[in-house]
Amino acid sequence: MSDIEIAQQAQMRRVMELAQDRLGIPDDYLEPYGHYKAKLSLDYLDTVKDRPDGKLILVTAMTPTPAGEGKTTTTVGLGDALNRIGKKALICLREPSLGPVFGMKGGAAGGGYAQVVPMEDINLHFTGDFNAIGLANNLLAALLDNHIHHSNALGFDLRRIAWKRVVDMNDRALRDLTVGLGGPGNGFPRQDGFDIVVASEVMAIFCLANSVEDLKKRLGNIVAGYTREQKPIRASDLNAHGSMTVLLKDALKPNLAQTLENNPAFIHGGPFANIAHGCNSVIATRAALKLSDYVVTEAGFGADLGAEKFIDIKCRKSGLRPDAVVIVATIRALKFHGGVDLKSLNVENLPAVEKGLANLERHVNNVRDHFGLPCIVCINHFTRDTPAELDLVKKKMAHHEAPVVVARHWADGGAGAEDLARTVVDVIDQVPADFRFVYEDSATLWEKVTTIASKIYGARGVTADAKVRAQIQRLQDDGYGHYPVCVAKTQYSFSTDPQLRGAPSDHEIGIREVRLSAGAEFVVMVCGDIMTMPGLPKVPAAEKIDINEAGKVVGLF
C-alpha cells in the first residue's frame, strides 16, 4: 500500500482523549482543530515549567540523495519504539511546506508504518500556521510600501529594501519582479521578489521565540530596509511588529497530533534546512521535554546542514542540549555516494557501499568530534538491501565507536525499531555527552563561516567577491558579529556542488549573498546556486494529487 493508503486506514484516537490519557493535559488547555489535532495553550507550559527535562535525541542523516533516506520516518519509528519498550516518549517534527508537497521532495509525515497522522491534514493546511506566517511577512511588506507611498518619512532607499514577500509554493516566476507599476496610485515602482514561506525570517523567528513577548520583540528587530546613509530601518519603526504578532499569536501554540501507533507528537514550525535553520519550534521542543522522559526530534537533511544549525543556532539560542544523535543512513545512499546511478541503487554493489562509507564516516566524526555528542548509526532498511551489504557496513564502521543498528520501522512500525530504541537508551545511559559548539560567539562572522567550511564540510576555505566581503565586514562593524551564521547551500553534497558526492575535500565554499536576520539573530550566508524560492520540477507531484468520488485524497505519496 502507498503511504496515504496506510494513513487513511489508521485507527486514530481523539486528540483530547490522547492528551489527557498519555500526557495528563486537561481539556481546558487544548484547542481542538477537529477530532485529531489540537493546539496546546501557552498558559499550560507555565504550569509544567518546574518539571525536570527528559532526554533529548536528535535525529539527523548522512548526505541525502534525490531518492530520500527516511529521516522523518526514522524519527517517528524511534519514538514509537521507545514507547513500545516502556519509555514515555514524544516526537517533535517540523510542519511540511506545500512547496515540496506539490513539487519533488514530497511531504514530511514519515512513511510506511512509521507516520504521523492525520497525514493529509499535516501535509496540506494543518492548523494554518504557515498561512499566518506568510500573512505576517506580507503585512510588513505592505506596510513598508504603504509608508513609502504616503511620505517615506523614514527615508527608505528604494535600492536597499531588504524585505521580500513570500508564498508557500515553489514558483520560480516570482523570484524577481517589479512592483508598483500602473501609475502614482499604485506606489513607487521598484524591484522586488518572493521567497518561499519556509525561508522567511518570520519563520525563523517563530521557531526560535520562547514566548509571545519574545516573538514581538524579535519581529520588531527585523531590518526591513536602509536609508541612503545605510542606516537600518526596522519593523518597529513602521509600528508593524504589534499587528504581526497578532497574526501569529495562535500559530505560536504547539500542534498536537499522533503517530499511527497512537503516540503523541508535536508538529510545529518548519524552516528549510538548506536555506534556513531546519528545526521545529523551541516552544514545542521545550514542552515535549517537560511532558516526557525521551524526546525525539529531527534536524533537516544531513548532519552538515540541519544538525550543525540545530547545535550552533537552536541550541545556542535556547539552551537546549541533545543527549545523543541518531544518524540515518541507507544502503542506497551509500551506493549513490559511491558513484552508482539512481537507477541502479537496488542492485547489490559492495565496492560502491564501501566507497560511499566515506560520507557516513565524516558525519559520524563531525557529530562525535566537533559537536561532542555520542551517536548511533541507524540503517533504515529497504527491501532490496542484501545481507552482505549490511554486514559490510557494520564491519567497516566498527572502529568508529558508533553502534550500527538496522531498523525496519517503515515495514514494521515501532516493532521494527526496538533494537534501535534500546541502543539509544543504552548509549544515553553509558556515554556522557561533551556538548560543544563548532565556533565561539566571539569569533568574527568570517571566522565562523570559515570554521564551518573547514571543520564540517572538509573545505580548504571560503571565497566571496569584494562586494560580499564588504557586506560581511559591514555587518561585523555594525555590531552583528556575535550572531551565529546560517549557511544556505545544497543538501546533496558537503560542497556547494550537488554533483560532488561522497566526502569531498579541498574544495571551496563560495558565498554569493549575505542576508541579515536581525530578529532571528543570525546571518545567512547564501552559497552556490541555492535558491530561497525553489522551482517546480518538469513533472510536479501536484499532477498526481487528486480527490476521488468518495471524497478521499489520492496520489499524496
C-alpha positions in Angstrom: 0.0 0.0 0.0 1.0 3.6 -0.5 1.8 5.9 2.4 -1.6 7.7 2.1 -3.5 4.4 1.9 -1.8 3.2 5.1 -2.5 6.6 6.8 -6.2 6.5 5.7 -6.6 3.1 7.4 -5.2 4.4 10.8 -7.3 4.0 13.9 -6.8 7.4 15.4 -7.6 8.3 19.0 -9.4 11.6 19.6 -6.8 14.2 20.4 -8.4 15.4 23.6 -8.6 11.8 25.0 -5.0 11.1 23.9 -3.7 14.3 25.5 -5.4 13.5 28.8 -4.5 9.8 28.9 -0.9 10.0 27.7 0.3 13.4 28.7 -2.1 14.4 31.5 -3.1 17.6 29.8 -6.6 18.9 30.9 -9.1 19.7 28.2 -9.1 23.4 29.2 -5.6 23.8 27.9 -6.3 22.3 24.5 -7.9 24.0 21.4 -9.1 21.2 19.1 -9.0 21.6 15.3 -11.4 18.8 14.5 -11.1 15.4 16.3 -7.5 14.6 15.7 -5.4 17.7 16.0 -5.2 20.4 18.6 -3.2 23.4 19.8 -1.7 23.4 23.3 -2.2 26.6 25.2 0.9 28.5 26.1 -0.6 29.0 29.6 -0.2 25.3 30.2 3.5 25.5 29.7 3.8 27.8 32.7 2.2 25.0 34.8 4.9 22.5 33.9 8.0 24.7 33.8 9.4 23.4 37.0 9.3 19.8 35.9 12.7 18.1 35.1 13.5 17.8 31.4 13.6 14.5 29.6 16.4 13.3 27.4 16.7 14.9 24.0 17.5 12.7 21.0 18.4 14.4 17.7 17.8 12.5 14.5 19.9 13.6 11.5 21.3 11.9 8.5 24.2 11.3 6.1 24.1 13.4 3.0 20.8 12.7 1.3 20.1 11.6 -2.2 17.3 12.7 -4.5 15.5 9.5 -3.6 15.2 10.4 0.1 16.5 8.3 3.0 13.7 8.4 5.5 14.9 10.6 8.3 11.3 11.7 9.4 10.2 8.1 9.1 13.1 7.1 11.5 12.2 9.8 13.9 8.6 8.5 14.1 9.7 4.9 14.2 12.2 5.6 17.0 9.5 7.4 19.0 7.1 4.6 18.6 9.8 2.1 19.5 10.7 3.9 22.7 7.1 3.8 23.8 6.9 0.1 23.0 9.9 -0.7 25.3 8.2 1.1 28.1 9.6 4.6 27.9 7.5 7.7 27.9 8.5 9.3 24.6 7.3 12.2 22.5 8.4 13.2 19.0 8.8 16.7 17.7 8.7 17.3 13.9 8.5 20.3 11.5 5.4 21.1 9.6 5.7 20.3 5.8 5.8 23.1 3.3 3.4 23.0 0.3 6.4 23.7 -2.0 7.9 20.2 -1.6 4.5 18.6 -1.2 3.4 19.7 -4.7 7.0 19.7 -6.1 9.5 16.9 -6.0 10.6 16.1 -2.4 7.3 15.1 -1.0 5.8 15.6 2.4 7.2 15.3 5.9 4.9 13.0 7.8 7.1 9.9 7.7 6.3 6.8 5.6 5.1 3.2 5.6 4.1 2.2 9.1 6.0 5.0 10.7 3.9 8.1 10.1 2.2 10.9 11.9 -1.5 11.4 11.2 -3.8 12.8 10.0 -1.4 12.7 7.2 -3.4 14.7 4.6 -4.0 17.5 7.1 -0.4 17.6 8.2 0.9 17.8 4.6 -1.7 20.3 3.5 -3.1 23.2 5.6 -2.9 21.6 9.0 -3.8 24.3 11.6 -3.0 27.2 9.4 0.4 28.1 10.9 2.2 28.6 7.6 -0.7 30.8 6.3 -0.3 33.0 9.4 3.5 33.2 8.9 3.0 34.2 5.3 0.4 36.8 6.2 2.6 38.3 8.9 5.6 38.5 6.5 3.5 40.1 3.8 1.8 42.6 6.2 5.3 44.0 6.8 5.9 44.2 3.1 2.6 46.0 2.6 3.2 48.5 5.4 6.7 49.2 4.0 5.4 50.0 0.6 2.5 52.0 2.0 4.9 54.1 4.1 7.0 54.9 1.0 3.8 55.7 -1.0 2.5 58.3 1.5 5.6 60.1 2.6 8.6 57.9 3.2 9.3 59.8 6.4 11.8 57.2 7.5 13.8 57.7 4.3 13.8 54.2 2.8 16.3 54.0 -0.1 14.3 52.0 -2.7 17.5 50.4 -3.8 18.1 49.0 -0.4 14.8 47.4 0.6 15.7 44.2 2.5 12.2 42.6 2.9 10.6 40.3 0.3 7.1 38.9 0.1 6.5 35.2 0.5 4.2 32.4 -0.7 4.2 28.8 0.4 4.7 27.3 -3.1 7.5 26.7 -5.5 7.1 29.4 -8.1 10.3 30.4 -10.0 8.4 33.2 -11.9 8.2 35.1 -8.6 11.9 35.2 -7.8 12.5 38.6 -9.4 9.8 41.1 -10.4 8.8 44.7 -10.3 6.1 46.1 -8.1 4.2 49.4 -8.0 3.5 49.6 -11.8 0.4 51.3 -13.0 0.8 54.9 -12.0 1.1 57.1 -8.9 -1.9 55.5 -7.2 -0.1 52.1 -7.0 3.0 53.4 -5.2 6.6 53.7 -6.4 7.9 51.1 -8.9 10.8 49.1 -7.5 12.5 45.7 -7.9 11.1 43.1 -5.6 10.7 39.3 -5.3 9.2 36.4 -3.4 10.8 33.8 -1.2 9.0 30.6 -0.1 7.4 30.9 3.4 9.9 28.5 5.0 12.7 30.8 4.0 11.1 33.8 5.6 12.8 35.4 8.6 9.4 35.3 10.3 9.5 31.5 10.2 13.0 31.5 11.8 11.8 34.0 14.5 8.6 31.9 15.0 10.7 28.8 15.6 13.2 30.4 17.9 10.8 32.6 20.0 10.1 31.4 23.6 7.0 33.4 24.3 4.6 35.9 22.7 6.6 38.7 24.2 9.8 37.4 22.8 8.1 36.9 19.4 7.0 40.5 19.3 10.5 41.8 20.3 12.1 39.7 17.6 9.6 40.8 15.0 10.3 44.4 15.9 14.0 43.9 15.3 13.6 42.8 11.7 15.6 45.1 9.4 13.2 45.9 6.6 15.5 48.2 4.7 18.1 51.0 4.8 18.3 54.7 4.3 20.6 56.3 1.7 23.1 56.6 4.6 22.7 52.8 5.1 21.0 53.3 8.5 18.8 50.3 9.2 15.0 50.8 9.4 13.3 48.1 11.5 9.8 46.7 11.6 9.3 48.5 14.9 10.0 51.8 13.1 7.0 51.1 11.0 4.9 50.0 14.0 4.4 46.7 12.3 5.5 44.2 15.0 2.3 44.5 17.1 0.0 43.6 14.3 2.3 40.9 13.0 2.3 39.3 16.5 -1.5 39.4 16.5 -1.5 37.3 13.3 0.9 34.8 14.9 -0.4 34.6 18.5 -2.4 31.4 17.9 0.0 29.9 15.5 2.7 30.0 18.2 0.8 27.4 20.2 2.3 23.9 19.5 0.3 21.5 17.4 -0.5 18.1 18.9 -1.1 15.1 16.6 -0.3 11.4 16.8 1.6 8.5 15.2 0.0 5.5 13.6 0.5 3.8 16.9 -1.3 6.5 18.8 1.7 8.0 20.4 1.6 11.8 20.8 3.6 14.1 18.5 4.2 17.8 18.4 4.4 19.2 14.8 5.2 22.8 14.8 7.2 25.2 12.6 9.1 24.3 9.5 12.2 26.3 8.3 14.1 24.5 5.5 17.5 23.2 6.5 19.3 24.1 3.2 18.1 27.7 3.2 17.2 28.3 6.9 18.0 26.5 10.2 15.9 23.4 9.7 14.4 22.7 13.2 11.0 22.6 14.7 10.0 25.3 17.2 11.8 25.8 20.5 8.4 26.1 22.3 7.3 22.6 21.1 10.7 21.0 22.0 10.7 22.5 25.4 7.1 21.5 26.0 7.9 17.9 25.0 10.9 17.8 27.3 8.6 18.7 30.2 5.9 16.1 29.3 8.0 13.0 28.6 11.2 11.2 29.6 12.5 11.0 26.0 12.0 13.5 23.1 12.9 12.5 19.6 13.4 15.5 17.2 14.9 15.9 13.8 17.1 18.4 12.0 16.7 18.7 8.3 18.8 17.0 5.6 22.4 15.8 6.5 24.3 16.5 9.7 26.4 19.1 7.9 23.3 21.3 7.5 20.4 20.5 9.9 22.4 19.2 12.8 25.1 21.9 12.6 22.4 24.6 12.7 20.5 22.7 15.4 23.7 22.9 17.5 25.0 26.3 16.6 21.7 28.2 16.2 18.8 26.5 18.0 20.8 25.2 21.0 22.9 28.4 21.3 19.7 30.5 21.4 17.6 28.2 23.6 19.9 26.4 26.0 18.7 23.0 24.7 21.3 20.2 24.7 21.0 16.9 23.0 21.9 13.7 24.9 22.5 11.6 21.8 22.4 11.8 18.0 21.0 9.2 15.6 22.5 9.4 12.1 20.2 7.8 9.5 21.9 6.1 6.6 20.6 3.8 3.9 22.4 1.2 1.7 21.0 3.1 -1.3 22.6 6.4 -0.2 25.9 4.7 0.4 25.9 3.3 -3.1 24.9 6.6 -4.5 27.8 8.4 -2.8 30.0 5.5 -4.0 29.2 6.6 -7.6 26.2 4.5 -8.5 23.4 5.9 -10.7 20.0 6.4 -9.2 18.5 3.8 -11.5 21.0 1.1 -10.2 20.7 1.6 -6.5 18.6 -1.6 -6.0 21.4 -3.9 -7.3 24.0 -5.3 -4.8 27.3 -3.4 -5.2 29.7 -4.0 -2.3 32.5 -1.8 -3.7 30.2 1.2 -4.1 28.9 0.7 -0.5 32.5 0.7 0.8 33.4 3.8 -1.2 30.2 5.6 -0.1 31.0 4.9 3.6 33.4 7.9 3.5 30.3 10.2 3.5 28.8 8.5 6.6 32.2 8.4 8.4 32.6 12.1 8.0 29.1 12.8 9.5 29.9 10.4 12.4 33.2 12.1 13.1 31.6 15.6 12.9 29.0 14.6 15.4 31.4 13.0 17.8 34.5 15.2 17.4 33.0 18.6 16.7 29.6 18.5 18.5 30.9 16.3 21.3 27.9 14.0 21.2 27.5 10.3 21.3 25.9 8.9 18.1 24.2 5.8 16.8 24.0 4.9 13.1 20.6 3.7 12.0 20.5 1.8 8.8 17.0 2.5 7.5 16.2 -0.8 5.9 14.9 -1.1 2.3 13.7 -4.4 0.9 16.5 -4.6 -1.8 19.3 -4.3 0.8 21.3 -7.5 0.9 22.8 -9.3 4.0 26.3 -8.8 2.5 25.8 -5.0 2.2 24.5 -4.7 5.7 27.3 -6.8 7.1 29.9 -4.7 5.3 28.6 -1.5 6.8 28.7 -3.0 10.3 32.2 -4.3 9.8 33.7 -1.1 8.3 32.0 1.2 11.0 33.0 -1.0 13.9 36.0 1.1 14.9 34.1 4.4 14.9 32.6 4.0 18.4 29.2 4.5 17.0 26.8 1.4 17.2 25.2 0.4 13.9 21.6 -0.8 14.1 19.4 -2.0 11.2 15.9 -0.8 11.7 12.7 -1.9 9.8 10.2 0.7 11.1 9.0 1.5 7.6 7.6 -2.0 7.2 7.0 -3.0 10.9 6.4 0.3 12.7 7.7 0.7 16.2 8.4 -3.0 16.5 11.0 -2.7 13.7 12.9 -0.1 15.6 13.0 -1.7 19.1 16.7 -2.6 18.8 17.4 1.0 17.8 15.5 2.3 20.8 17.3 0.0 23.3 20.6 1.0 21.8 19.8 4.7 22.0 18.8 4.4 25.7 21.9 2.4 26.5 24.2 5.0 24.8 22.5 7.8 26.7 22.9 6.0 30.0 26.5 4.9 29.4 28.2 7.6 27.2 28.2 11.1 28.6 27.8 14.0 26.2 30.6 16.6 25.9 28.4 19.1 24.1 30.2 21.9 22.3 29.5 24.5 19.6 31.5 24.5 16.3 32.6 28.0 16.9 32.5 30.6 19.7 30.3 33.7 19.8 33.4 35.9 20.0 34.7 34.7 16.5 34.0 37.1 13.6 31.4 36.3 11.0 34.1 35.4 8.5 35.9 33.2 11.1 32.6 31.4 11.8 31.7 30.5 8.3 35.3 29.5 7.6 35.3 27.2 10.6 32.1 25.5 9.5 33.6 25.1 6.0 36.8 23.6 7.2 35.6 21.5 10.1 32.3 20.3 8.9 32.4 20.5 5.1 36.1 19.5 4.7 36.7 22.5 2.6 40.1 24.3 2.2 38.4 27.7 2.6 35.7 30.2 1.8 35.6 32.6 -1.1 33.5 35.7 -1.8 33.8 38.7 -4.1 34.7 42.1 -2.9 31.1 43.3 -2.6 30.1 40.3 -0.4 33.2 40.6 1.7 32.4 44.3 2.3 28.8 43.4 3.4 30.1 40.8 5.9 32.6 43.3 7.2 29.9 46.0 7.5 27.7 43.6 9.5 30.6 42.9 11.7 31.3 46.6 12.2 27.6 47.3 12.9 27.6 45.0 15.9 26.2 41.8 14.4 29.5 39.9 14.7 28.3 37.9 17.8 25.5 36.3 15.8 25.8 32.7 14.6 25.8 32.1 10.8 23.3 30.1 8.9 24.8 28.6 5.7 22.4 28.2 2.8 23.7 25.6 0.4 22.8 22.4 -1.4 21.8 19.5 0.7 23.2 17.0 -1.7 26.9 17.5 -1.0 29.4 18.6 1.6 30.4 21.2 -1.1 28.3 23.7 -2.9 28.2 21.5 -6.0 25.3 19.0 -5.8 27.1 16.6 -8.2 30.1 16.3 -5.9 29.2 13.1 -3.9 31.0 11.2 -1.1 33.2 13.2 1.2 35.0 15.8 -1.0 37.9 17.7 0.5 40.0 20.6 -0.6 37.0 22.3 -2.2 36.0 26.0 -1.7 32.7 27.3 -0.4 31.7 30.4 -2.4 29.4 32.9 -0.7 27.1 34.5 -3.2 24.9 36.7 -1.0 24.6 37.7 2.6 21.3 38.4 4.5 20.9 39.8 7.9 18.2 38.2 10.0 18.3 40.6 12.9 15.1 39.4 14.5 16.1 35.7 14.4 19.6 36.9 15.4 21.7 35.1 12.8 23.4 36.0 9.5 22.5 33.9 6.4 25.4 33.1 4.0 23.9 32.1 0.7 26.3 29.8 -1.1 26.5 28.2 -4.6 23.3 28.1 -6.6 20.9 27.6 -3.7 17.5 29.4 -4.2 15.3 30.8 -1.5 12.4 30.4 -3.9 12.7 26.9 -5.4 11.1 26.0 -8.7 8.9 23.0 -9.6 10.3 20.0 -11.5 9.3 19.1 -15.0 6.7 16.7 -13.7 5.5 18.1 -10.3 3.9 15.9 -7.7 0.8 18.1 -7.9 -0.1 16.4 -11.2 -0.7 13.1 -9.4 -2.7 14.5 -6.5 -6.5 14.4 -6.8 -9.7 13.7 -4.9 -11.9 10.7 -5.8 -15.6 10.3 -5.9 -15.7 9.2 -2.2 -14.0 12.5 -1.2 -10.7 10.9 -0.4 -7.4 12.5 -1.3 -5.3 10.2 -3.7 -1.8 10.5 -5.0 -0.4 12.2 -2.0 2.5 9.8 -1.6 
